[in-house]
Every structure is written in C-alpha cells, then in structure tokens.
C-alpha cells in the first residue's frame, strides 16, 4: 500500500479505497463479535457462582445492548440498534431456521470490503419488515450496485425493485408511516431547539401553505428579513395563538444549613438581552432564553397564591435537587406522591448511562433493595423498565451517592457514572452589545470561501432537504394549496439567479 504523502492523485485515491475496504471488513468482523457477545447469558449456578451460558447465534441477552453501549460509548438507543443490526445481518440462517432474515448478502458484501456499514444499514432499513425471501431476492438483484452507488441511490433502487416484486409491501409501509407520524423536539444549537416532524402529505401540504402565507406577511411588513426565519416564527405563532400556556418558574439555591431560602434573588442583575440557561419540566438538555422573557415569567409566577416562585434546594457541587431535611422519606415500600414527583424532577430521565427515556415513563427503583434500603430520595432513582431489569441481572452493580451521582459497573468490570441535571449553576451569556448582525441570506454574494459559487447556489446544493425542480411544459396537472390571507405584493424582478 503506497503512502498518501507525496503520492499522485491516483495513488492517494487507491489508498483511500483500500483503507475503506479494510474498514468494511472490520465492521463485518465486529458484527460477528457482537453476535457472539449477545449470545452469552450470565446466570447464577446452583452453588451461587456466576457462569456464562452460550446460546445459539441470534439469541440476544437482555443486558447485551447495555454492555455494548459501554464498550462502544454509544447511547442506549444506538447500542440497541447496533446489536439488532448486527444480528439481522450476520445471523442469516437457512430458510428452515428461525433466524432467516434474507440480509446475509449485506454481511457478505461487508466482509468482502464492498459495502460499508452505513449503506448496509440503509438497505436493511428499507427491508425492515419485508419477508426474508423477498429481502434475499432484492439484495441479490442490487448486489452489483454495492461497488458504485451511494446510500440515497441504493435506497431508491431498493424501492424500485420492491415495487416490481411486491407493491403491496410498499403500500403497507406507507400506511404504517402515515399512522405513525410524529413530532419530536430536542435542544440543538445554543439558544434554539430542533423539531423533526413527519405528517401525512395532504395535512402537511395545507399546514405548509398556512405557514408560508403568514411568513410572506412577515417579510412584507419587515418583521423578518429571511423567509426561513419567517416560516419558523409563523409556525410558533400559529401554534401558540391557539393554546393557553402557563409558565411556572422554580428558583434554585444551594442547600446550605441555616440559610433562608426566601433570600434567593429572584431576578439577578443583567441586561434584558442576556441569554440565561434554564431547565424545562421535561427530560432534555437545558435551554437558553432571553432574560427579559424569564423575568416576565418570574413576575407571572410570583402573582400566584404564595406571592413568590417556589425555591428548590440543590447540592452545591453537582447542582442536583436534594431533600436536605429528609421530610419526603417514608417507612413503607411505595413512595409518596411528593417523593415520587421530587425524584422524577431531580433525575428528569432514566439514570442508566446513555438512556434518555423521560422520567415520567420510568420506574422508581430502590437502588438498595427495600427494606435494607430506605424509601427516600437518597435511595430512589428513575430507571426505564428495560434498565430496571438489567440492574437485576447477575454481575451488575449500581450505587447512588449523596450528591445524586450514580455509578454503574457491568459484568466486564467497566464503570460509568451518570449525573443528574445541574439545576444550580446556569450559564449566562451577557449581552455586551457586540453581537454581529444576522446574515442576510436574501442577498447572495457572488462568491463564498469554498470556491466560485454564489451563496444561493451553495445553499441549493448543500442545505438539508433542499431540491431544485425543473418543470417543463406542458404540465398536465397542478395542485396549489393556499391559505386565506391578505394579498402580499411580490417583487417583479425577473433577473436570473447569480450563477
């Protein structure tokens, strides 16, 4: 293998290709290793010792994904997907076997260095619930494309072959996808959230028309300078205008003995444009909000029955909510409603490493089993049902420390620590008056740093989900969904785009 330094373009490209083939072969070998690990169960022998029992390939031990998540530093969901994908590809038994998936061709192509794990995952996802014989036929028919086509092209090829073999399968998938449409939210860049939604096409078409109509108004009256920002604001304005939202603010203070919690400053000094970190009532990362918005929310909360927001005591080091007086403890097995609410508010999600199941869907587990362990905040933790069962498997140990950190040790001896949300040390980004003006994407320049392309051309090529459609007449049918709104005057400039 020639070294890439000092070589020609052809030599460097050949090295890249050879190394990729090696990565593909190693990925296939890793699949085999994961299959072997998943087939092992740790059980308690009659004499009380722990023994490993090896099952047939394709068996997945309950705690196998949990062990893989520690070895590969994956989240709980990613580890479960990794184990499942490995088993589906590498344990493709004969037709008479219960492990026949029809995906063995993907594993063989990976082992030969022809197919990477990402593209194999794309094909496997398209064949998720397809019968094994159909999956095997599809993979055989597209095998020659593994050497030259990227993931999106392979996805389209699989769908075309499926449409020829069994169009009913594609229809069933479309019906299922429509019934499972959803909207998800997570914290992304500092100060913003990302939403990901899937909707039935006709509903999405009407909703988009309403959003776009309001966005065009925002552009016309100068509320927003860019159409993408205007659409984002239109979406949130349309949603909040049809609901009543109550915001309750809880202030936090260090759990210092003898300190009066009423002395907590409800509105620390700062400018109205500062970005202040706050935690939500649901699981997830903290978010950044404007200080003036937060102060208004505190004022509304203070007009309640108590005349001021509630104050929560937190550990000075980790910032985790604490019960310094132990008032919430109980002598019985089942925690009180107040204790359960406190533990869920402290943990926010499952306390197993890498698991993000919201606390409201979790069990409240006695870390040290009751009655040896008390029913108190110092001995209760939120665990989803799967990881509650994993904790009870032989070889697993868990400990909840006084600062609310939780240490886990798996059967291999690996130790990981999870931390509750820090509710005491928020980040504050002060407004110093030096913020740069927002980029004006509506006025593309003639060049961007990566080459002689206009900003608009670069956006069309690289923006997620952005496509350019060229429609050539005659067009036999058009579908135009419009929202009822005042007419917006549009520009009559017909100059071509600058590229």
SVG drawing of the C-alpha trace seen along z (x, -y; Angstrom):
<svg xmlns="http://www.w3.org/2000/svg" viewBox="-59 -47 65 73">
<polyline fill="none" stroke="black" stroke-width="0.4" points="0.0,0.0 1.6,-3.3 1.7,-6.1 -0.6,-9.0 2.1,-11.6 4.0,-12.5 1.9,-10.3 -0.1,-11.1 -3.8,-11.6 -4.3,-8.1 -2.1,-6.7 -3.9,-8.6 -7.3,-7.6 -6.2,-4.0 -5.1,-4.2 -8.4,-5.7 -10.2,-2.9 -8.0,-0.2 -8.5,-1.6 -12.2,-1.8 -12.3,1.8 -10.4,2.7 -12.9,0.7 -15.8,2.6 -14.1,5.9 -13.5,4.9 -17.1,3.7 -18.3,7.2 -15.9,8.8 -17.3,6.5 -20.8,7.7 -19.7,11.3 -18.2,10.3 -21.4,8.5 -23.4,11.6 -21.1,13.8 -21.4,11.4 -25.2,11.2 -25.5,15.0 -23.8,15.1 -26.0,15.1 -24.6,14.7 -26.5,17.0 -26.3,18.0 -25.2,21.6 -26.6,23.9 -23.5,23.1 -24.1,19.4 -21.3,18.7 -21.8,16.8 -21.4,18.8 -21.7,17.8 -24.1,19.9 -23.7,19.6 -26.9,19.8 -27.2,20.3 -26.2,17.3 -29.2,14.9 -30.1,15.1 -29.8,11.6 -29.2,11.4 -31.2,8.8 -28.1,6.9 -26.2,7.3 -27.0,3.8 -26.2,2.3 -22.7,3.9 -22.2,2.8 -23.1,-0.8 -20.3,-0.9 -17.8,0.7 -18.5,-1.5 -19.5,-4.6 -23.0,-4.7 -26.3,-5.9 -28.8,-3.2 -30.9,-3.5 -27.9,-3.5 -26.5,-0.4 -29.8,1.5 -29.9,0.6 -26.2,1.7 -26.9,5.1 -30.1,5.6 -28.4,4.6 -25.5,7.0 -27.8,9.9 -30.0,9.3 -27.1,9.1 -24.7,11.7 -27.1,14.4 -29.0,15.1 -29.7,18.8 -31.1,21.1 -34.8,20.9 -35.8,23.5 -34.1,21.6 -35.8,19.1 -33.1,16.6 -33.6,16.3 -33.7,12.6 -32.6,12.6 -30.0,10.0 -26.9,12.3 -25.9,10.8 -25.2,7.5 -22.9,9.1 -21.1,11.0 -20.6,7.8 -19.2,6.0 -16.8,8.9 -15.6,8.7 -14.9,5.0 -17.5,3.9 -20.1,2.4 -19.8,0.1 -22.0,0.3 -23.9,-2.9 -25.1,-1.8 -25.8,1.7 -28.0,0.0 -29.8,-2.0 -30.7,1.2 -31.6,3.1 -33.9,0.2 -35.8,0.4 -36.2,4.1 -37.3,3.7 -40.5,5.8 -40.1,7.5 -40.3,11.3 -36.9,13.0 -37.3,14.5 -38.2,11.1 -35.3,9.4 -32.9,12.0 -34.2,11.5 -33.9,7.7 -30.3,7.9 -29.3,10.3 -30.8,8.0 -28.9,4.9 -25.6,6.7 -23.7,5.2 -24.6,1.7 -22.8,2.0 -19.5,1.1 -20.6,-2.2 -23.8,-3.7 -24.2,-5.9 -26.9,-5.4 -29.7,-7.5 -29.3,-5.8 -29.4,-2.4 -32.5,-3.4 -34.3,-4.4 -33.1,-1.2 -34.4,1.0 -37.8,-0.8 -38.0,-0.3 -37.2,3.4 -39.8,3.8 -42.4,2.0 -41.8,4.6 -41.8,7.6 -44.5,6.7 -46.1,3.3 -48.4,4.2 -45.4,4.2 -44.6,0.6 -48.3,-0.4 -48.3,1.3 -45.2,-0.7 -46.8,-3.9 -49.9,-3.3 -47.9,-2.4 -45.7,-5.5 -48.8,-7.7 -50.3,-6.2 -47.1,-6.7 -46.5,-10.3 -45.0,-12.2 -43.3,-15.5 -40.1,-15.4 -38.1,-18.1 -34.6,-18.4 -32.0,-21.0 -29.6,-21.8 -27.5,-24.9 -27.2,-27.2 -30.5,-29.1 -32.5,-27.1 -34.5,-23.9 -34.8,-21.5 -38.1,-19.9 -38.4,-16.9 -41.9,-16.0 -43.4,-13.5 -47.0,-14.2 -49.5,-12.7 -48.7,-14.5 -52.1,-16.2 -52.1,-17.5 -48.5,-18.8 -49.4,-20.5 -52.3,-22.5 -50.2,-23.4 -47.3,-24.5 -49.5,-26.8 -50.8,-28.5 -47.2,-28.8 -45.9,-30.2 -48.7,-32.7 -48.1,-34.2 -44.3,-34.1 -44.8,-36.2 -46.7,-38.8 -43.7,-38.9 -41.4,-39.5 -43.6,-42.3 -44.0,-44.2 -40.3,-43.8 -40.9,-41.6 -38.3,-39.1 -35.6,-39.5 -35.3,-35.9 -38.0,-33.5 -36.7,-30.6 -36.7,-32.6 -40.2,-34.0 -41.5,-30.5 -40.1,-29.4 -41.8,-32.4 -45.0,-31.8 -45.1,-28.2 -44.7,-29.0 -47.1,-32.0 -49.8,-29.8 -49.4,-27.2 -49.3,-29.4 -52.2,-31.6 -54.4,-28.5 -53.4,-27.5 -53.2,-28.8 -49.7,-28.5 -48.9,-28.8 -45.2,-29.1 -44.2,-28.3 -40.7,-29.2 -38.9,-27.4 -35.7,-29.1 -32.8,-27.1 -30.4,-27.7 -27.5,-25.8 -28.6,-23.5 -26.7,-25.4 -27.6,-24.6 -29.2,-27.6 -29.7,-29.6 -33.1,-31.2 -34.4,-30.1 -36.6,-33.2 -33.4,-35.3 -32.9,-33.9 -32.7,-36.8 -35.5,-36.2 -34.1,-38.5 -30.3,-38.7 -28.7,-41.8 -28.2,-41.8 -29.3,-43.2 -32.6,-42.2 -30.8,-40.7 -28.7,-38.3 -29.2,-34.6 -29.8,-32.6 -29.8,-28.8 -32.9,-27.2 -34.1,-23.7 -37.5,-22.5 -40.0,-20.3 -39.4,-17.5 -36.3,-15.5 -33.6,-17.0 -30.8,-19.5 -31.2,-22.9 -32.2,-25.7 -31.1,-29.3 -33.8,-32.0 -33.7,-35.8 -33.5,-37.4 -36.4,-39.7 -38.7,-36.8 -37.5,-35.0 -38.2,-38.0 -41.7,-38.3 -42.3,-34.6 -41.0,-35.0 -43.3,-38.0 -46.3,-36.0 -45.4,-33.1 -45.0,-35.5 -48.6,-36.6 -49.7,-33.2 -51.1,-32.1 -47.7,-32.3 -46.7,-35.7 -43.2,-34.4 -41.8,-31.5 -41.0,-28.2 -37.4,-27.7 -35.6,-24.3 -32.5,-23.3 -29.7,-21.8 -26.4,-20.1 -23.6,-22.8 -21.3,-20.5 -23.4,-18.7 -26.4,-21.1 -28.8,-18.2 -32.0,-18.8 -31.8,-17.5 -34.1,-16.8 -31.8,-18.2 -34.3,-17.6 -35.4,-14.2 -39.1,-15.2 -40.1,-13.2 -38.8,-9.9 -41.3,-7.2 -41.0,-3.9 -43.2,-2.0 -42.2,-0.5 -44.2,-2.7 -43.0,-6.4 -45.5,-9.1 -46.7,-11.3 -44.5,-14.2 -41.4,-11.9 -42.1,-10.4 -42.5,-13.9 -39.3,-15.1 -37.2,-12.1 -38.6,-12.5 -37.9,-16.2 -34.4,-15.6 -33.5,-12.8 -35.5,-14.0 -34.8,-10.7 -33.6,-7.2 -30.3,-7.1 -28.7,-4.3 -25.7,-5.5 -26.8,-6.8 -30.5,-6.3 -32.8,-9.2 -36.2,-7.8 -38.2,-10.6 -38.7,-10.2 -42.5,-10.1 -42.2,-6.7 -39.7,-5.3 -40.0,-3.1 -38.8,-4.4 -36.2,-1.9 -34.8,-1.3 -31.1,-1.3 -30.5,0.8 -33.5,3.1 -36.2,2.4 -36.3,2.9 -32.5,2.8 -32.6,-0.4 -34.9,-3.2 -37.7,-4.7 -36.0,-8.1 -34.6,-10.5 -31.1,-9.2 -32.1,-5.6 -34.5,-6.1 -33.6,-6.6 -35.6,-6.7 -35.0,-3.6 -36.9,-2.6 -38.3,0.9 -35.5,2.4 -32.7,1.0 -34.6,1.7 -34.4,5.4 -30.8,5.0 -29.8,3.8 -31.2,7.0 -29.1,9.2 -26.1,11.1 -22.9,9.2 -24.4,5.7 -23.9,3.2 -25.3,-0.3 -24.7,-2.8 -26.4,-6.2 -24.1,-8.7 -25.1,-11.5 -24.6,-14.1 -27.1,-12.2 -24.5,-10.9 -24.9,-7.2 -22.2,-4.7 -22.8,-1.6 -20.5,1.4 -21.2,4.0 -20.2,7.7 -17.0,6.9 -15.8,4.5 -16.4,1.3 -17.6,-1.5 -19.6,-4.5 -21.1,-7.4 -24.3,-9.3 -25.0,-12.8 -28.5,-14.3 -29.2,-17.7 -27.3,-20.6 -30.0,-23.0 -27.8,-25.3 -25.1,-26.6 -26.8,-28.1 -24.8,-29.5 -25.4,-33.2 -24.3,-34.8 -24.3,-38.5 -25.3,-41.0 -22.2,-43.2 -23.6,-45.0 -21.1,-43.4 -23.3,-40.8 -22.8,-40.7 -25.8,-41.4 -27.7,-38.4 -26.6,-37.1 -28.9,-38.3 -29.4,-35.2 -31.8,-37.0 -28.9,-38.9 -26.5,-36.3 -22.9,-37.4 -21.1,-36.3 -18.6,-34.2 -18.2,-32.1 -14.9,-30.9 -15.1,-27.4 -15.0,-28.4 -16.6,-30.4 -20.2,-29.7 -22.9,-32.1 -24.3,-31.8 -27.7,-30.8 -26.1,-28.1 -24.2,-26.8 -27.4,-26.7 -29.3,-24.9 -26.6,-22.3 -25.9,-21.7 -29.0,-22.7 -30.7,-19.7 -33.8,-18.7 -33.3,-21.4 -34.1,-20.4 -34.3,-22.2 -37.2,-21.1 -37.2,-22.0 -40.8,-21.8 -41.0,-21.7 -44.4,-22.5 -46.9,-21.2 -47.8,-20.3 -50.8,-18.0 -52.0,-18.8 -51.0,-21.1 -52.0,-21.2 -52.0,-24.6 -53.0,-24.8 -53.3,-28.3 -54.1,-29.7 -56.6,-32.6 -54.6,-35.7 -54.3,-39.3 -52.6,-39.5 -48.9,-40.2 -47.2,-42.2 -44.4,-40.3 -41.3,-41.5 -41.5,-41.8 -37.7,-41.5 -37.2,-38.8 -33.4,-38.8 -31.9,-35.3 -30.1,-33.9 -26.4,-34.9 -24.8,-31.6"/>
</svg>
